[in-house]
Amino acid sequence: MKLKAIAVAVLAAIPLFGAQAIADAPTAQDLEKKVFGSLFGEGYWNDSRKAQSATWSNTDDAWGVGADIGYRVNETWGVRFEYARQSFNSLTQDSRVTGDRFGLDAMYHLANTNLYLVGGWKHFENDIAFDAVNIGVGYRYFVSPAVALFVEGNRFRGINNGDWNDASLKAGATWVFGAEATAAPTPAPAPAPAPAPMPVDSDRDGVVDSQDKCPNTPAAHKVDAQGCTIYTEKMDRVGDVDIEVRFAFDSAAVSADGQTEVNQLAAFMKRFPEAVVFIEGHASNIGNAAYNMRLSERRAKAIADLLTAQGINSSRITSKGFGVTQLRVEGNTRAAHAANQRIEAKVTAKIKEPVLR
């Protein structure tokens, strides 16, 4: 059933907790030969067969509260007696079914951690009496040398009235009587420090040689705490490149000559890996303006795609068509149309300049 699967998942996750690392947590030696007691609440999940059986009063899942008292025999082993009062949901009765659980457990504590394993015998007094064996795992978190919060999961196997399997998950607090945290050893006094050598600043930049990661910086340069030159960075135009690309009528295919110029632009951008480019597509003033706008966009994108194919990251490339909105040469002559039917590439790069004193 779903709730039982949740309980098993939580039970399986308990060993993933590491050892507690608070200063006043007691050690296994501190807890040896100590009496402890706990109060807890729990969720209890019945075998689904019980919900289908009148013998079990069609009882489903339950909640309960309880207490235990135990004794830590040595650093590893302990024993405890447990009592719990349970209230079961019945699928056929209007009222809940209540009962008592008594049990005796052996506890095995894992070394160098607050994890423990538990196993034992349980006797149930509900509408019918029955017995079971249980096995489980738990974890304690000490909030003080004498108080711990804990979570524990168990599986139960019936040893009479059927081979049923139940599960429980409980959480509560444990009190250890007479527990004290181990006092930390007094540290040995530290030796007197040796006289510090006089610091040396060979390049006179204000940072001593022992901390200077950039020796011999120019005297006029301002430096940081590691003695390295401080630079300012800004994006600036490093060139406008006119790419003379000729296109066939109503086409955005790039000619062989145009491909050569695109290759040169790609080589430039590879030399300056921080450079970005804005590809502008322009058209001649022939025909419909809206059509020319779309054609210029296709041609600009064709150049951008060629740059991407050359290995230039698309994040460094922006393309846009301007149609006939930015004519280079006015007029309706063949020369004007040839001048206006163009691609422009505007390249911007990051420039570093040293900050002077």
C-alpha positions in Angstrom: 0.0 0.0 0.0 1.1 3.6 -0.6 1.7 4.6 3.1 3.7 1.5 3.8 5.9 2.3 0.8 6.5 5.7 2.2 7.5 4.2 5.6 9.9 1.8 3.9 11.5 4.7 1.9 12.0 6.7 5.1 13.4 3.7 6.8 15.9 3.1 4.0 17.0 6.7 4.1 17.9 6.7 7.8 21.4 5.1 7.3 22.4 8.1 5.0 22.7 10.3 8.0 26.3 10.9 9.1 27.8 10.9 12.5 26.8 13.8 14.7 29.4 16.6 15.0 28.3 18.8 17.9 30.8 19.7 20.7 28.7 18.4 23.6 27.4 15.1 22.1 28.2 12.2 24.4 30.5 9.4 23.2 29.7 5.7 23.4 31.9 5.5 26.6 29.8 8.3 28.1 26.5 6.3 27.5 27.8 3.0 28.7 25.9 1.6 31.8 23.4 4.4 31.6 19.6 4.1 32.0 17.6 5.8 29.3 13.9 6.5 28.7 11.9 7.8 25.7 8.5 9.2 24.7 7.4 8.9 21.1 4.6 9.1 18.6 4.3 6.7 15.7 2.5 5.9 12.5 1.7 2.2 12.0 0.8 0.6 8.7 -1.1 -2.7 8.7 -0.7 -5.5 6.2 -3.4 -4.9 3.6 -4.8 -8.4 4.3 -5.9 -7.3 7.7 -8.1 -4.6 6.2 -9.8 -7.3 4.2 -10.3 -9.7 7.1 -13.2 -9.6 9.7 -10.9 -11.6 12.1 -8.8 -8.4 12.3 -11.8 -6.2 12.5 -11.0 -4.9 9.0 -8.3 -2.6 10.6 -6.3 -0.3 8.4 -3.5 2.0 9.3 -3.0 3.4 12.8 -1.3 6.1 14.9 0.0 5.6 18.4 1.9 7.0 21.3 4.3 5.2 23.7 7.2 5.1 26.0 10.2 2.9 26.6 12.9 2.4 29.2 16.2 0.8 28.6 19.8 0.1 29.7 23.0 0.6 27.8 24.9 -2.6 28.7 28.2 -1.5 27.0 29.5 0.8 24.2 27.7 -1.4 21.6 24.7 -3.2 23.1 21.6 -2.1 24.9 18.2 -3.5 25.9 14.8 -1.8 26.3 11.2 -2.5 27.2 8.5 -0.7 25.1 4.8 0.1 25.6 2.6 1.7 22.9 -1.1 2.6 22.8 -2.5 2.3 19.3 -5.6 3.5 17.6 -6.5 1.7 14.3 -8.9 2.8 11.6 -11.6 0.2 10.8 -13.0 0.0 7.3 -16.3 -1.5 8.6 -16.8 0.1 12.0 -17.8 3.6 12.9 -15.4 3.8 15.8 -11.6 3.3 15.9 -10.1 0.1 17.2 -7.7 0.6 20.1 -5.1 -1.7 21.5 -1.9 -2.1 23.4 1.6 -3.2 22.3 4.3 -4.5 24.7 7.8 -5.5 23.6 11.4 -6.3 24.4 14.2 -5.2 22.1 18.0 -5.7 21.8 19.8 -2.6 20.4 23.1 -2.6 18.5 24.9 0.7 18.2 27.2 1.3 15.2 30.7 2.6 16.1 31.4 6.3 15.7 27.9 7.2 14.8 24.4 7.7 16.4 22.9 5.0 14.2 21.6 1.9 15.8 19.9 -1.4 14.8 17.0 -2.9 16.8 15.3 -6.3 16.9 13.0 -8.1 19.3 9.6 -9.5 20.2 6.2 -7.7 20.4 2.9 -8.7 21.9 -0.3 -7.0 20.7 -3.6 -6.8 22.6 -6.3 -5.6 20.2 -9.6 -7.4 19.5 -7.4 -10.5 19.3 -4.0 -11.1 20.9 -1.1 -11.9 18.7 2.7 -11.8 18.6 5.4 -10.7 16.2 9.1 -10.3 15.7 10.5 -6.9 14.6 13.7 -5.5 13.1 14.5 -1.9 12.4 17.0 0.9 12.3 17.1 4.3 14.1 19.1 7.5 14.5 19.6 9.8 17.5 20.5 13.4 17.4 21.8 14.7 20.7 20.8 18.3 21.5 22.6 18.1 24.9 24.6 15.4 26.6 21.4 14.0 28.2 18.7 14.7 25.6 18.4 13.3 22.1 15.8 13.4 19.3 15.3 10.2 17.4 13.5 8.6 14.5 13.1 4.9 14.1 11.5 2.6 11.6 10.5 -1.1 12.1 9.1 -4.0 10.1 7.0 -6.6 11.9 6.5 -10.2 11.0 3.6 -12.2 12.5 4.5 -15.4 14.4 0.9 -16.4 15.1 -2.4 -15.7 13.4 -0.8 -15.5 10.0 2.4 -14.5 8.3 1.4 -10.8 8.0 3.9 -8.0 7.6 3.4 -4.5 9.2 5.6 -1.4 9.3 5.9 1.5 11.7 7.8 4.8 11.8 8.1 6.6 15.2 9.8 9.8 16.3 10.4 11.2 19.8 12.9 12.2 22.5 15.2 10.2 24.6 16.6 11.2 28.1 19.8 9.6 29.3 20.1 9.6 33.1 23.5 10.6 34.4 25.1 11.4 31.0 27.9 14.0 30.8 29.8 15.2 27.8 33.5 14.4 27.7 35.6 17.4 28.6 37.9 18.6 25.9 41.6 18.3 26.6 43.4 21.5 27.6 45.5 22.5 24.6 49.2 22.9 25.1 50.4 26.6 25.2 51.6 27.9 21.8 55.3 28.6 21.5 56.3 32.2 21.3 56.3 33.5 17.7 59.7 34.1 16.0 60.4 37.7 15.0 58.9 38.5 11.6 61.3 39.4 8.8 61.1 42.8 7.3 58.8 42.9 4.2 60.4 43.6 0.8 58.7 45.4 -2.1 61.1 45.0 -5.0 59.0 46.8 -7.7 57.7 49.4 -5.2 54.1 48.9 -6.2 52.9 48.9 -2.6 52.5 45.0 -2.4 55.3 43.1 -0.6 57.1 40.4 -2.6 55.6 37.5 -0.5 52.1 38.5 -1.7 53.0 40.0 -5.1 51.7 37.7 -7.9 52.8 40.1 -10.7 56.3 41.2 -10.0 57.9 44.0 -12.0 54.7 45.8 -12.9 55.2 49.2 -14.6 55.7 52.0 -12.1 52.8 54.0 -13.6 50.3 51.2 -13.3 47.8 51.0 -10.5 47.7 47.5 -8.9 45.3 45.3 -6.9 45.9 43.6 -3.6 48.0 40.9 -5.4 50.2 43.4 -7.1 48.7 42.9 -10.6 47.8 45.8 -13.0 44.2 46.9 -12.8 42.5 47.2 -16.2 39.4 48.9 -17.4 37.4 47.1 -20.1 35.0 48.6 -22.5 33.3 47.6 -25.7 34.4 49.8 -28.6 34.1 49.7 -32.4 37.2 48.2 -34.0 36.1 48.5 -37.6 33.3 48.7 -40.1 33.7 46.1 -42.9 31.9 46.5 -46.2 31.4 43.0 -47.6 30.8 43.4 -51.4 28.5 40.4 -52.0 26.6 40.2 -55.3 23.4 38.2 -55.3 21.5 36.8 -58.2 18.0 38.2 -58.9 15.6 37.3 -56.1 18.3 35.2 -54.4 20.1 35.2 -51.1 22.8 32.7 -52.2 26.4 34.0 -51.6 28.8 33.9 -54.6 32.3 32.5 -54.5 33.8 36.0 -54.3 31.4 36.9 -51.4 32.4 33.7 -49.6 36.1 34.9 -49.7 35.2 38.1 -47.9 33.1 36.3 -45.3 36.0 34.0 -44.7 38.2 37.0 -44.0 35.7 38.4 -41.6 35.5 35.0 -39.8 39.3 34.9 -39.5 39.3 38.4 -38.0 36.7 37.4 -35.4 38.7 34.3 -34.5 41.7 36.5 -33.8 39.6 38.6 -31.4 37.4 36.0 -29.6 35.6 38.7 -27.6 34.5 40.6 -30.8 30.8 40.7 -31.8 29.4 41.6 -35.2 26.2 43.2 -36.5 25.4 42.2 -40.1 23.3 44.8 -42.0 21.5 43.8 -45.1 20.7 46.6 -47.6 18.8 46.5 -50.9 18.6 48.7 -54.0 15.5 50.9 -54.5 13.9 48.7 -57.2 10.4 47.1 -56.8 8.2 46.8 -53.7 9.7 48.1 -50.5 8.3 45.4 -48.3 9.7 42.7 -50.6 13.1 44.4 -50.5 13.0 44.5 -46.7 12.4 40.7 -46.6 15.1 40.1 -49.2 17.7 42.2 -47.3 16.8 40.2 -44.1 17.4 36.9 -46.0 20.7 38.1 -47.3 21.9 39.3 -43.9 21.0 36.0 -42.4 22.8 34.1 -45.2 26.1 35.9 -44.2 25.4 35.2 -40.5 24.9 31.5 -41.3 28.2 31.4 -43.2 30.0 32.9 -40.1 28.4 30.3 -37.9 29.5 27.6 -40.3 33.1 28.9 -39.9 32.9 28.2 -36.2 31.8 31.7 -34.9 29.3 31.2 -32.1 25.9 32.5 -33.0 25.7 34.5 -29.7 28.4 36.8 -31.2 26.4 37.5 -34.4 23.4 39.7 -35.0 21.8 40.1 -38.4 19.1 42.6 -39.5 17.7 43.7 -42.9 17.2 47.4 -43.6 15.7 47.1 -47.1 15.9 50.5 -48.8 15.7 52.6 -45.6 19.5 53.4 -45.6 20.5 54.0 -49.2 24.2 54.7 -49.7 23.7 56.4 -53.1 20.5 58.2 -54.0 19.1 57.9 -57.6 17.7 55.3 -60.0 20.9 54.6 -62.0 22.6 51.2 -62.4 25.6 52.5 -60.4 23.4 53.6 -57.5 21.6 50.3 -57.4 24.9 48.4 -57.4 26.2 50.6 -54.5 23.0 50.1 -52.4 22.8 46.4 -52.9 25.3 45.6 -50.1 26.1 43.9 -46.8 27.8 45.9 -44.0 29.5 44.3 -41.0 30.0 46.4 -37.9 32.5 44.8 -35.5 32.8 45.6 -31.8 35.4 44.2 -29.4 36.3 44.5 -25.7 39.4 46.7 -25.2 41.5 46.6 -22.0 43.4 49.6 -20.8 45.6 49.8 -17.7 44.5 52.2 -14.9 47.3 54.7 -14.2 48.3 56.0 -10.8 
